[in-house]
Amino acid sequence: MKVGLFDSGLGGLTVVKSILKELKGIDLVYVADTKNAPYGDKNKDEILDFSIAIVDFLIKEYAIDALVVACNTATSAAIEDIRKHYEHLVIVGLEPGIKPAVAWSVSKKVGILATPATLGGEKYKKLAAQLSQECDVIIYEQACPGLVEQIEAGQGDAPKTIDMLEGWLAPMRELDVDTIVLGCTHYPLIAQSIQKVMGREVNLVETSKPVAKRLLHLLEQKGHQNIGSNTLEILATGEINKDMITRILGEEYQIEKLDLARA
Ligand code: DGL
């Protein structure tokens, strides 16, 4: 099975990593749309346009069987339209794990870190309001502008990043938040910095593993055997931090330059 994935940059590689662990016998092609990154401060129409251009390319050039929108922001802005456009495709998206976070929180205080575009999404807003009411949980939302850029630059534990996190997280720490949702696929890459600022006892919730399991389930329904080895190809529409890729995936990959306007 061929599976296409995309994100604005390195973040979706956290999803790739989980998929490579859970699935066998699949060919992955990953598009990092670094030319248009970050997505989180763009409007819905822009993110939708970026997403459709990538999915068109993956279908035309790679004839993918499945698509993983490895980005919370693009899932929020574009997944409904992508599903309408490509009815035959298996499609999985990434959404902030508010449900497990609400279930795990003992203090009944949950923090959500995500991009402004994700926090402004209709589906997210409805679910957050519904869960906080039904489960009597207080949800503290925090948009993190500039954080994706720090992570892309390999500055996840730099003093400037820690200062940014301190500004966003200190109020949550004081309010006794015990569970934090990493609502952007980039944020698991700085889980250690977040733990350091919050204190060790905080739960961090990310959804790449359940997404990998869901993908496996959907592919098995299509006859996937889950045996054999995996391959991974990485394409980037702009500059990308190759050292970070090696750090995330644990080995070096050749990165192809992708010009979507000419593809
Ligand atoms: N990794 C992304 C997400 O999950 C996109 C972040 C961005 O480009 O702003 O939301």
Residues whose N, C-alpha, C, O or C-beta is under 5 A from the ligand:
A	BS01	DGL	D7 S8 G11 A37 P38 Y39 G40 D41 A70 C71 N72 T73 T115 V148 G183 C184 T185 H186
